[in-house]
């Protein structure tokens, strides 16, 4: 039921892509690929043409966050999932503390828990829809948390806890869409398929001098590390504007183009204002209706880049998402393991705030037809 409903064209978003990753790719990014098709794509990643694109990405991120002196942008293959494992080898010295408030924070924590060379980590949990806080302790050398939990739509403020431990932030769905102060973290890692409108398979990490020193210190020990997950190797290659093994060059070109667009509009502050505009429209709509409620009850915890909206039991969210998909509004289905009667909407910078408004109008129309 629902797929047969035809939404009037005047209610439809101009672009129906609201997925939490892969996310909307702007037409200008595809045009950049076309322009690069004979001079960059299909050429060696060890030569200057491709290395210049890697440099665009590294310089673009440095500008986006106005990075302090000594901070470096490091990249490698494998996406954020690979970086979890790399962190267990080359960032956590012995004992870490994790904030776990959704699927992705839990996965990072489980990797450290399984690592035979590390002490048992402390894992501080919260129920889906909420978030815990760090509990500083002398024995903790690394504090790890998501900035934005993609599965639930919870975002937290990144604040450095007391003590000397590294602060390692999974920013996969936050980077490029939420503001952050670089002095509050040591590692801020992410992938291109969210706010940066590119494809997956690559990880990027902004690292402080303290994080780089930790990598160098662990490298000086006899800890075995697979070369693919060796952050010292990744750092060495990144300084040469390349990766340890061959990257997806198209992914890098699209991300570089997105970073140019973000920075030309005002950098991370502009991006954060744009996602806040979209979020205000969606949460305001949800709160104004008796049929919908933001899943995250605390407004201070609500993400501006990924929103989760619950429906009352009398409304079948699955029927709504089927109707939306049949009308070209895509990927607003909820996270599969959360198991709630809800939708999940990404509001990354590429998404037009006016399209978020039209999404709400389309949902209202579908509900009226069910």
Residue pairs with C-beta under 8 A, 6 or more apart in sequence:
1 316
1 319
1 322
1 370
2 316
2 318
2 319
2 320
2 321
2 322
2 323
2 326
2 366
2 370
3 322
3 323
3 325
3 326
4 326
5 323
5 326
5 327
5 365
5 366
5 369
5 370
6 327
7 323
7 324
7 327
7 329
7 362
7 365
7 366
8 365
11 358
11 361
11 362
11 365
12 327
12 328
12 329
12 358
12 362
13 329
13 352
13 354
13 355
13 356
13 358
13 359
13 362
14 352
14 354
14 355
14 358
15 24
15 351
15 352
15 355
16 324
16 327
16 328
16 329
16 330
16 355
17 23
17 24
17 330
17 331
17 351
18 24
18 329
18 330
18 331
18 332
18 345
18 346
18 347
18 351
18 359
19 330
19 331
19 332
19 346
20 150
20 173
20 194
20 306
20 331
20 335
20 344
20 346
21 150
21 172
21 173
21 191
21 193
21 194
21 200
21 346
22 193
22 199
22 200
23 193
23 194
23 195
23 197
23 346
23 348
23 350
23 351
24 197
24 346
24 348
24 350
24 351
25 197
25 198
25 254
25 350
26 197
26 257
26 258
26 261
26 350
28 257
28 261
29 197
29 198
29 254
29 257
29 258
30 254
32 253
32 254
32 256
32 257
33 41
33 250
33 253
33 254
36 53
36 253
39 49
40 49
40 50
40 53
40 249
40 253
41 249
41 250
41 253
42 249
43 49
43 50
43 249
44 50
45 51
45 242
45 243
45 246
45 247
45 249
46 242
50 242
50 249
50 252
51 240
51 241
51 242
52 241
53 249
53 252
53 253
53 256
54 75
54 238
54 241
54 242
54 243
54 247
54 252
55 241
56 256
56 259
56 260
57 73
57 75
57 204
57 252
57 255
57 256
57 259
58 73
58 75
58 238
58 241
60 255
60 256
60 259
60 260
60 262
60 263
61 67
61 73
61 204
61 206
61 259
62 71
62 73
63 259
63 263
63 267
64 176
64 259
64 262
64 263
64 267
64 268
64 271
65 180
65 182
65 206
65 267
65 268
66 182
66 267
66 268
67 73
67 182
67 206
68 182
68 183
68 208
70 208
70 209
71 182
71 206
71 207
71 208
71 209
72 206
72 207
72 212
72 235
72 238
72 239
73 204
73 205
73 206
73 207
73 238
74 204
74 205
74 206
74 207
74 231
74 234
74 235
74 238
75 202
75 203
75 204
75 205
75 234
75 238
75 243
75 247
76 82
76 83
76 86
76 202
76 203
76 228
76 234
76 237
76 238
76 243
76 244
77 201
77 202
77 203
77 228
77 243
77 244
77 245
77 246
77 247
78 86
78 201
78 202
78 203
78 228
79 191
79 200
79 201
79 202
79 203
80 104
80 170
80 172
80 189
80 190
80 191
80 203
81 107
82 203
82 228
82 229
83 189
83 203
83 205
84 107
84 108
84 111
84 170
85 111
85 229
86 203
86 229
86 230
86 231
86 234
87 108
87 111
87 112
87 142
87 144
87 168
87 187
87 189
87 231
88 111
88 112
88 115
88 118
89 115
89 218
89 223
89 225
89 226
89 229
89 230
89 231
90 214
90 215
90 218
90 219
90 225
90 229
90 230
90 231
90 232
91 142
91 166
91 168
91 187
91 211
91 214
91 215
91 218
91 231
92 112
92 115
92 118
92 141
92 142
93 141
93 142
93 214
93 217
93 218
94 118
94 119
94 141
95 118
95 119
95 120
95 121
95 122
95 139
95 140
95 141
95 142
96 112
96 118
96 121
96 122
96 140
96 141
96 142
96 143
96 144
97 121
97 122
97 123
97 124
97 134
97 135
97 137
97 140
97 142
97 143
97 144
97 165
98 105
98 108
98 109
98 112
98 121
98 122
98 123
98 124
98 144
98 145
99 105
99 124
99 126
99 131
99 132
99 133
99 134
99 144
99 145
99 146
99 156
100 106
100 109
100 123
100 124
100 125
100 126
100 132
101 125
101 126
101 127
101 128
101 130
101 131
101 132
101 146
101 149
101 152
101 154
102 128
102 146
102 149
102 150
102 151
102 152
102 154
103 149
103 150
103 151
103 152
103 335
103 337
104 146
104 149
104 150
104 151
104 170
104 172
105 144
105 145
105 146
105 149
105 170
108 144
108 146
108 170
109 121
109 123
109 144
112 118
112 121
112 144
113 120
113 121
113 123
117 223
122 135
122 137
122 140
124 132
124 133
124 134
124 135
125 132
126 132
128 151
128 152
128 154
128 338
129 152
129 154
129 295
129 296
129 297
129 301
129 308
130 154
130 296
130 298
130 301
131 149
131 154
131 156
131 301
134 143
134 145
134 161
136 143
136 161
136 162
136 163
136 165
137 163
138 163
140 163
140 165
141 164
141 165
141 166
142 165
142 166
142 168
143 161
143 165
143 166
143 167
143 168
144 168
144 169
144 170
145 156
145 158
145 168
145 169
145 170
146 156
146 169
146 170
146 171
146 172
146 174
147 155
147 156
147 158
147 169
147 170
147 171
147 174
147 175
147 178
147 180
147 188
148 154
148 155
148 156
148 171
148 172
148 173
148 174
148 177
148 178
148 303
148 305
148 306
149 155
149 173
149 303
150 172
150 173
150 194
150 306
150 335
151 335
151 337
151 338
152 295
152 296
152 308
152 335
152 338
153 295
153 296
153 302
153 303
153 306
153 307
153 308
153 344
154 296
154 301
154 302
154 303
155 174
155 178
155 301
155 302
155 303
155 304
155 305
156 301
158 167
158 169
158 180
158 181
158 184
158 185
159 184
160 167
160 183
160 184
160 185
161 167
166 186
166 187
166 210
166 211
166 214
167 184
167 185
167 186
167 187
168 185
168 186
168 187
168 189
168 211
169 180
169 185
169 187
169 188
169 189
170 189
170 190
171 180
171 188
171 189
171 190
172 189
172 190
172 191
172 194
173 190
173 194
173 195
173 303
173 305
173 306
173 346
174 180
174 190
174 195
174 305
175 188
175 190
175 194
175 195
175 196
175 204
176 190
176 194
176 195
176 196
176 258
176 262
176 268
176 271
176 348
176 349
177 194
177 195
177 271
177 272
177 275
177 304
177 305
177 347
177 348
177 349
178 272
178 275
178 303
178 304
178 305
179 268
179 269
179 272
180 188
180 268
182 188
182 206
182 208
185 206
185 208
186 207
186 208
186 210
186 211
186 214
187 205
187 206
187 207
187 208
187 211
188 205
188 206
189 203
189 204
189 205
189 206
190 203
190 204
190 205
191 200
191 201
191 202
191 203
191 204
192 198
192 199
192 200
192 202
192 204
192 251
192 254
192 255
193 199
193 200
194 305
194 346
194 348
195 258
195 271
195 305
195 348
195 349
195 350
196 254
196 255
196 258
196 259
197 254
197 255
197 258
197 348
197 350
198 251
198 252
198 254
198 255
198 258
199 248
199 250
199 251
199 254
200 251
201 247
201 248
201 251
202 247
202 248
202 251
202 252
202 255
207 215
207 235
212 235
215 231
215 232
215 235
216 232
219 230
219 232
227 233
227 244
228 244
228 245
230 244
233 244
234 243
234 244
237 243
237 244
258 350
262 268
262 270
262 271
262 349
265 271
271 349
272 304
274 349
274 353
275 304
275 305
275 347
275 348
275 349
276 304
277 353
278 304
278 347
278 351
278 353
278 356
279 302
279 303
279 304
279 305
279 307
279 347
281 353
281 356
281 357
281 360
282 307
282 309
282 345
282 347
282 356
282 359
282 360
283 294
283 299
283 302
283 307
285 292
285 357
285 360
286 292
286 293
286 294
286 307
286 309
287 293
287 294
290 312
291 311
291 312
291 314
291 315
291 367
292 309
292 310
292 311
292 312
293 309
293 310
294 302
294 307
294 308
294 309
294 310
295 308
295 309
295 310
295 340
295 342
296 302
296 303
296 308
304 347
305 346
305 347
305 348
306 344
306 345
306 346
306 347
307 344
307 345
307 347
308 334
308 335
308 338
308 340
308 342
308 343
308 344
309 342
309 343
309 344
309 345
310 340
310 341
310 342
311 317
311 320
311 341
311 342
311 343
313 341
315 341
315 367
315 370
316 341
316 370
317 334
317 341
317 342
317 343
318 333
319 366
319 370
320 343
320 363
320 366
320 367
320 370
321 332
321 333
321 343
323 366
323 369
323 370
324 330
324 332
324 362
324 363
324 366
327 362
329 359
329 362
331 346
332 343
332 344
332 345
332 359
333 343
333 344
334 340
334 342
334 343
334 344
335 344
343 363
345 356
345 359
347 353
347 356
